Amino acid sequence: MSPVEWRTLAHSVNRNLASMARAAKTSDEVRKAQKQRAPKASEEPSIVEVSLLSQSNQPSVFTVGAVELKVWKTHRAGLSSSDIKGTDLYYEIFDKKFNLVQYKAPNSRGRVSLDANQLDELQDACPVQCPPTHRYSCGS
């Protein structure tokens, strides 16, 4: 092997090693970020997990006993990408009952931030107007 060929080969090997080191660093950074975010996950995985079995704009259908339960993802639905009625999921037993669900992920202090507009929209969608003193025992 000539000195020129040797230098070319050594230069090529060094470039490959540098690329491998950059790839390892990137991989480590991604894994570290995933590990840090895992305990601080947003509400998105919970919403997707429940609605995952359905196609876009179609409900997931579950049978519980003899009752058919349909679940629609209403989180950021449609062209405007906003929640429908302030909710993330809409559960329905056709012509009998429905439930609107809003997921909230806590911040780093374990607290959930108030989104007053979203809460107002969600409460306005409720068919029963409960006095504030009964809001936690309301059956609707």
Protein Blocks (a to p, Z undefined) as FASTA:
>chain_A
ZZklmmmmmmmmmmmmmmmmmmmmmmmmmmmmmmmmmmmccfklmmmmmmmmpcehiacd
ddehjaccddddfehgajkopaehhiabdcddehkbccddddddddfkopacddfklmmm
mmmmpmbdcdfklmmmcfZZ
